Amino acid sequence: MIAFILWYLFLARIWKQEYFKKYPKLQKILTAELEDMLCVLVIWVLLWWRLWHVLIYWNWYYFHHLWEIFKVWEWGMSFIWWIIWVWTISALYLYLKKLTWEEILIFYDIILIITPLGILIWRLWNYLNQELYWIPISEIPNWLASIFESLWLTHNYSNIDKEIRVNTNFLSMILEGALIFILQIISFYKMIKNHKYKIWRLSTNFMLYYPIIRFFLEYLRADSQEEFVWIFTKSQRFFLLFILIAISVKYQVRKREPLTIDKK
């Protein structure tokens, strides 16, 4: 919910700056219809976010415990499917509002600037709830364990056991959240400063940065150690797909002429 609030504040600021005033339908979405759109996203994303976790990650368990599907306060939300459903539902909403595909792609760019801050908050939540605990430092090479210890990236998840583990909740906050946000905001304002906006550059940046970071962090997650099929986990196979798609789309984006924009 905090992530959606951040989206609202950031989208409202983009509207005030009128960077995309050449797209009146998009401008209207960012003004008069902003609250309506975010309400639709919140409801549908939370519902499908939970449902796809149930279908993809828990095999047949929930088919024998149907009532537990609705226990959304318990663990069981898939971030991969959260991203997919944000894209899907927002695209459908914007299409029904008769926005062009170009305007829809610009909208994706904007929301994927602020999304990493939502990830940062999410990982903090994981840490406070002692979720997504990581492998014990005794299971990694000594030189790597020393680095994590020197950077205060170790933690005892007392609800789990007495092991000192890699605190990759904080590592995820730094890399998945803060780092990607900084890279996105720099890229965005660099384009604004140069008055040349490359449509979908920011979206493909996110599609590339996030899966690369998550791909390598999977090797440190304790829950992922049980999901390996050959050398990759379930999540890593999705990340590899996203990386290939991002590289392919980035190649196409480079061919497009940039959009000329004027600052307010």
Secondary structure as UniProt FT lines:
FT   HELIX           2..17
FT   TURN            18..22
FT   HELIX           24..29
FT   TURN            30..33
FT   HELIX           34..57
FT   TURN            59..60
FT   HELIX           61..63
FT   HELIX           66..70
FT   TURN            72..73
FT   HELIX           79..96
FT   TURN            97..98
FT   HELIX           101..128
FT   TURN            129..130
FT   HELIX           137..139
FT   HELIX           142..150
FT   TURN            151..152
FT   STRAND          154..156
FT   TURN            158..160
FT   STRAND          164..166
FT   HELIX           168..172
FT   HELIX           173..179
FT   HELIX           180..193
FT   TURN            194..195
FT   STRAND          196..197
FT   TURN            199..200
FT   HELIX           201..217
FT   HELIX           218..220
FT   HELIX           223..226
FT   TURN            230..231
FT   HELIX           234..255
FT   STRAND          259..260
//
